[in-house]
Every structure is written in C-alpha cells, then in structure tokens.
Amino acid sequence: MIRIKPTFLVAAMTCCGLAQAGHAEDTWAVLVGVSKYQNPQINSLNFPASDATSIGETLTDPQLGNIPADHVHLLTNTYATKANIDKQIDTFLKPNVKQGDNVIIFLAGHGVAKGVGTEAKSFLLPSDVRGLTTAALEQSAVDLMKFSDGLSQLPAAQFTIFVDACREDPTPGRGVKGNTRSDVLSRSVQVIPEGADHDFSSVTFYACGVGQRAFEDPKFQHGVFTHWILDGIRTAAVPREDGSIDMGILKDYVKKQVTDWAKKTSSTGDFEVEQTPDFVAYTSKPVILMKVKRPVTGAAVTADPPRLIVSTYPEGAQVEVNGKKVGAGTIEEALDKPGDYTIKAEAPGYAPVERSVKAIEGYDHEVILRLQPGGDTGAVTASPANDFYQKAQDAETRQEWDMAEAGYNLVIQGDTKFAPAYERLADLQLRRGHNQDAVTTLVNMVGQVTPDAHMYSLLAQAYSTFADKGPGEGNAGQNAAGGGAFSVPANQAAAGPLALRAAQEAVRAGPNSAEAQRALGFALVATDTAGNNKSAALVAFNKAVLLDDKDAANHYGVGYGIRFFSQYSKGDAQKADLQRAVTYLKQALALRPDYYEPHRELAYCYHMLDNTDAALKEYDVANAHRGGASDKDEVAANDVAMSGLHQQKAQQSTGAKKQQEMAASNGYMDDAKETSPKGLEKAIKMLGMIGLGSRLTDVIPAQYRQLMNPKQAAQNQVNDVVNRANNAANKATGGLSGKLGGKFPNPFGH
C-alpha cells in the first residue's frame, strides 16, 4: 500500500507491476472549474474555469492524452451547477465506466469546511450555491464525501483526482482572511472501493497542504498548481522512454516547482507565501496518468527515494522491517532502495500481523497494521465478538461514526472483557466530543477487565478532558456499571480528582510508561489551584519525554503545561515561560505536523507574546486541522481570537488595508457564530481564562467584552442575581422597596 499524508485505515495491497493508464479509450474524466458565482455574496476567482479547460485540452490532445472528446465532461461557471456536478456519477460515469477503466477528476474553485471533529464536512461551491451557512451548503453545495462515495461505487481500476479548491476566501472583501485547506477536505476527497475484488489504485493530488491556501498567478493565467501540472505533462516530467506520465514523478516535479515559486514570491512580495502541494495515494504500483506521443523537452526528472511509514493499532506495538526491529509506535523510515519489504507488528494480548510492500521510487509507503485480539503467537480466535469488532473498525474507516459506535457496543455486550472494543469506543467518543460517554465506557472497562497502566491512562485522559471541556454531547454517561474506586462524575469539578486518581494508578501500574506520566501531568493541571501543582505536573510531563522522545504527545504535554502555568508569572518571567513553551510545541509539530492541539497552544503563546502575524497563522492552521478537534466552542474561540487580532491590525492601518482588516475581523466573528451559535459566550470566556482578556477586551464587539475578564464576569453575574432579586422584591411589594430607597445587600461586596 502506498500512501502519503494518510487519513484512512486500509489494508496493505501486495500486487506488483505498474498501474497502467490503459488505452485512452478506457479513460473517463469529469473536470469542474468555477470562477464565477451567481450569488453576489460569493467572491469570484480568476482562473478555475480556464484551469479545467486547459486540463481538458491536454487530456484530449492527440499528441498528449489522446482521450476521446466524448469521454471528457467539462463543467465551468454557469454549467457547473450543483445538479450538473452531482449527476455526473449517475448519468455519465456509471453507464460508461467498466471494470479496469481509469477515471480522472479535476476540481477547482471554492472549497469550504464546516463543523468540528468527526462531524465536520467539506463542500465544493457550485456556481449556483445559495450561501455559506451550514444549512445553505447542505442544500445547495456539493458534499465532497458523498461525491467520493459515489466514485467508490465505480468498477474502475484507477482513480486520479486533482483538487485545487482552497483559493481566495469565498466572501468578498476578505482577502486578508484567506481560505486555507482543511484536513476535512483531505478525508472527504478519497476513493476507496469497499470489498473491491479487482486491482485498484487511487491518488489524490492537492494544490496545497493543510492550513495553506492555493494561489493564482496572472503571469501564468492559471492557478500556480495547475500551471505546473500542465508544464510537467508537456515538458520535463516524463522520464520514461515510452512517454508515460508517472504520478509519483509528476508529484515530485510539481511540488518542487510550486514551492520554489512560493519562496521566490515571498522574497519579492509584501507577504509570506506558503504553498506545498500534497499527495495521497492508495496503490501498490506506480500510477500512470497517460502516455504522451509528442517528444518531450527538458531534462528528465528522477523520483525521490522511497520512504516507509508504519503505524499500528494498538499504538505502541513493536515494529520489524525485514526482520530488523525499528521501534514502537509510528515509524518513518527512509529506504535505501526500491524492492520488497516485510513489515511485522507485535503486542502483548494480540495476534502478530505482517504485510508485504513493494517500495517504489517517488512514493511514500504507509502500512497501517491493525492487530486483532488473541494470543501473542496464535491466530485470532473466531467469535461473534471478533466479527463485530472487525465490522466496527471497518465502519470507523468509512467514517460511519454511529455505526462504528453501535458495533463496538455490540462487541462489549457480547464479551464484557473485550478491552480493545472499550478502547476504540472511548477514543471515538472523545473525538466526537462525547466526553461523559467516553468516561462511562472506560469506567465500565476497568470494572470488567483487570486494568493495566495503559487502561488507567486512558481513563485519566477521559477524566481530564471532562474536567477541561465538560460532558459534551452524546448520551450523558448512561449505563455506567462503575469500576471500584471510579465513577462517572456529575460535573467538571468532580472529574479532576478522579483524573488524578486514575493517573496515579497508571503510574503505579507502569512507572516507566510515558503514557502514564503524561496522563499524570494532565491530571495535575486539571486539579490545579493557583499554580500549586506546577512543579509536579512539569516533572511528570518531562518524564514522559525522557521515556519516549519520539512521541509528539509528550512534547505537547510539556509545552501545554508550561503555557498553562505561565498565567502565574509576570513580565519577563512570563515571556520566558511562553518562549520555552513554543520550543516544546514546535518539537511536537516537527514529529507530527497534523496535530491540532500544539497548533492551538502555539497560537495562544504567540498571541500572549504579541506576535500578531505568527498567532494568526497558527490559529488558522489549528482551525484547518478542525478534524482533529472535538470542541466546537474551542474552534469558535480560535475564530474570535483571529477576529480580535485583525481588528487590532485595522486600528494600526489606514485606507484599503484598514477596510480589508476590518472585513477579515468581521468574517472571523461570523465564522465563530456559525461554528458555535449557542456557545459563543463560552468560547470568549475560554480566551479570558487562558490570559488573553487584556489583549482582546478592546477589540471584540462591546456586547462580549465583559466576558474576557473572568473576575468581572463573575461580579456581573452576582450583580445580575442581586438586581433580579430587587426587581422581584419590588414587584412583590408593589414597588415599596424602591420607594423606601432600600436594596437587598450584595453579600459579596463591591
């Protein structure tokens, strides 16, 4: 299985050879480019329509793609309506695509992500989209997950998808705000046929990385990404003597050219430009886009060396490559040469599993090894519970969250000691923001299974999340059987001590467990008052790093702890703490760039250090990784912070720049209201609690300012209670209290 920047769990394929483009008459293409929108609220773009048109001309050129013109459907501007795009699968591809055929999809225009965590969705805006609210998008935009699901039903042998859907912000006047690519888009535009019984390859090529935006360049008269795709096909990116275009080699060429363009543009422009194309592939062989007949010009481009990325479930399983132990957890290994490799994973209580991979130049090869419960050396025991567990995992892979939860619950009902089902269920519940449900699941687990350090750590993590973010949505912790000393807390205050107790049990069970030490650190933060737990928490977080410095979560823990306790420092001491936190958070992101929490914490640090541009970038990148978040109030808080920062920049600007910054500020506040319409006040209070109140009080809308100061907000609540009591008394006495000039005293003072 070859895959770059993974988003799905899939089994490895072991076929060899080339994924051939086949005959041109066996290739079918749908090309969509939307530059103009009927709704005046949607910002027009310059080149998506011409990008799609040029791709179509390249595919049908007799000297290039040589695909029959009636095999290519081009939809641009007024023709690119929701109805026309949606029906391409049913009325064009399904009747024509045969087993073994090739499908090419090109999407250019505005892409928008809505929602948080597992509930997030990604949409392509057709020319007739009605608006940008969630309701309007669900009714009138193209749901990219549904579109991809439709493609997955086709019997094609190869899918090649190009996505250039994160250009200017879709709202007019908000160019400063930008429209960065979300991880939700990544997981939405994937084609993985379920139960495919034929040879299969799928690649998706994105114009930019998560948290970046794709740019257009008037001198190219195209989007930068599309320009270099066209250039690569027509000139230098075809090293094969037979003229075949290998997507791995094309990827390397386009990525280099686009990143070089971005660096050059940054050095000569007024703002920083970052654009790094991203490539995701599911295949066991090189993917051939087409064969060109026209003689090529320029030097041949060689492919990058192959690389191996291995991750396991459960996390932390020992990994071997060709019989050599390479470590535990997620492994990234540069390979010396192409060839056959055998990857094996082992963990106590699970049957070992191995996969074979043929490493190919130009591709990163990811293998996700899912170990099934069973003996350390024997095969997995056949049982209804194991069968349901596999089906639940498959549902989770397909992002059918409700079905996955139901499946794991069925496993637990059939076998109350099936620990992996509890773990997967709780993990999914936490990712969905169902914090109390996750606690309930894990409390039941430690009541049924003899817990080890890992299980106690999971329970402590769930308690700490509950203490920090509340119960969340879901079934409110019903049906908890209880686990001895552990129970489902009634509120956030009760969750903290339980988190600490579970973490202490984890450390007792596994004193050399990095996971247990990290859980202890978070539990000490959850139970802290006035900084009393600072030393113990930071010791625990640092122990986790010493025990495992390859785990991004451990570095994040140290950075989070330092940032949290910096609220008790002042002046230069606080600044030094925040700069230390930045160092650890950057280390976490170096190990795992797609990690939502370090991006969010890094934004907080830069914000408190008054590094406005760096803070804006990290808030934006954090929200781009919204699929890794579970708290929509938190994502809304990021938008509020960006709104305040842009308003601050507006106050320092004049003319058109001032108007742009104000438009961006208003846009982010609108996004916050859309993300969490009922939780906006909670989001703003959250920013006040982490110490950003003084930096945002003067730049957010007046009706929200008091929420930035927790002490003032508490006093306002008291005053409100007293005023309501006085009003009730006046009403009860016919206004006598007011006439006598008397008031109920404020027991909390002034």
Steps between C-alpha positions, in 0.01 A plus 500: 500500500640835402364803670619848584360717782254230610141557606341154478567156645535247219660159451823474306495378139785286376465487123796596286553662162361829365156651539461551128311789352359250254368608162382858468155371404476336845545834681214724617530847650281755682656847520342775710622861514293777658624858470168687507216460749138608464477604864658847545600396852752257350835637391593433135831338407720559196610170351316181615294487181806544278689246713234234442481591131877467452505165681225385262696617197807313625306178556342508153804627306592217254869554581444494877215320675323403177178429693184511285322833545172329591679332793562838663229711665605859563285708738593865544321801647127500407516131406663406831178493702436268792256293294743463209795406721303255715357314202836437330544176689154357432444620144852508356746284693283210620360415154845516338775398742584131475714284724862587436431852367662823620321802647647852522335771713608866509337742748584871510316781680396578855508224761348556844518290818233516771474328836756356738660161557323193367191708417688733263406513132664642190320658204588614148308815410314464168416812301143506637579456871249697709723605789769403747298398805502132585134471403557668164804285425323175583217596263688661213870401508676180394569278802845367414468194722182394319664575166798280592270225626332503160835461326582208731206306355656501152689190376798703375853372556655844543381837631708818465357806676632857491365746760564873474216623721658726764572831335369843606246521780151458348367813675571827311735743669663239722815436302715548810313216667583249229340158466738230615468132425346297779586145602128439453551550126779241512281231649204594278666463160616140509392202293525159668262240355355273766566134437668562165592170338704650219838670478457855622694828531391845616696824533389846610721800429423816699616846397622581852558354844258508792491851645624655173317662211552457128605803297435629151757689293389736220824442310404133470131572432442195718511389856864435590431130568325442167765694309775265615287189442453610140866589469605165644282302261610698196871530573740370761319260729493197273821301543358173367604414146147389414362846588301384801421760769569346841299683768779449754748678274247766399434559870869558572529741207190704582581512871850635433385759247213628717708525817778678307242743362367562852848573638579737214164676535550538876842656451372760253147563635337675792392185685611144560381239250491134600370238259616139504294258289392187685462148363301204632523164324339159551683264270758225482668621183589817310187675371516599133283800416541480121747436219606790282606474137652846459880503555575655837746779570716569801698273728334189637392521862597218733279384783571546869618191693221289653402547864316270741242622754364241742230555761327241713185438696537465789749785508845411624524152347855388419583529129747298293605568140653201320572340838669807650335673798451870420304617806147540633215732409498691172818426304632709210790329327690616193569198280832449329355363180179381334398140553297262712465560874321304772364697796394322820337630819464328839332598827409303816146363487475529120575268214803624301433634152721567200469658157715501190572816303680560173682830551500726195702814429295818525249365752467489876375160609274490803393181666239512775511174693188419701573226749202290601445378858637150553804310620847647471588248233179331397230597260202708599228287650189498284203634692197726450676767710807499273275514195308800633828665604633473144176638358509790747857579395394490136213740576744733674729488197203603283423780752160351580529613860161394637535156345851465643381593850212255473740228386740548789207499742382170353847355553495608865150360552616166361831493688529736797876434527583599141737788594586623145130569431477720811813685392388560142153605614636747757750643252224556245275658764773744603562594135128568464499719810289249699722532805265361763418203279873427467541511878205262537653256251837496675350479851314192380823362355701525823207339677505200266866458401806492723640843408861569409692828468364559151136458608542724804669760278206497260258545789707787641505665157123475473451644849741787424315578177169498691651733764628738231213501251195364680282198417451593135222352293391138476303285743613681817677205657212258526539136602823531700562179690772655714860397538581470868654833602392659173165641395347739249533854640193716535683813386836640389617574855455136599691375194836650596563296818394184318748580221777533756405171669495313168834650394660402830378144449648508148840603635487230769418239236763629257763726659698500174199571279525832315125488444436471875734789584332716237157412639624599847617836367162581348319384814715730715410789270131407524514513882725805532412802713718811497798321344553260789541199267747668264814318611342154519321539165810615312706220656244246375489650149881508478523139620273404211741665255800328658324165472393554138628804313360377168137546607366844404241480778773506765660818364155654472437418865808695612411797278140497619605482865747788471245716317228417754713589802637815333181671613653516848811684374537866414709714268828356375448176695173435320657585165781253567248230594303555181813483287593170668151370427542597134815286479325185623190560288715536188671171588159334518407637158833393350404145594135534399412804284126417491459518881217744583576567868862623464393737222230642730739534796765657277243758392424581864872545573564728203186697585618559857846590367331763276632333184186576304588352161635175647192468722266552205682236300484240778134567582421458131704180472339367819155554352613340176559188710145521637451132422735432791308724737201388705378826655317742272511769770879477490506534121262796534740651755777478240279697260424761769872540569570551129215749480657700781848485349377623162308781668820591684684512167218712356552755776863525390416534129343754266310503173440177309721299736286610796183396315648161416599436859156601628334274243721212614416576864128498428538183296666308780237613750233376258687169476504474880125556518445241227729243664348531847180709489402400854849494643652830390500641852671184626760536225576858600519410869749229405734762352469705817584202718828431317614860549409669172233728646717811519606458137150456362272701729528817294476341158206262519135614474384694804231249597768235559772703671404426858536130427875544443555581869403196710496696828287776353272243339453330838426835664252580224325169568471591869369845415249344264372268776468793742322714241254221421437454872436871540267501201309203641474674838376819341242306306388309810466819709349709229818702470514575872865397525595746232291777654673452834834515324595159635697230315592145579863505611769343283646230723815483285589868542605736223 
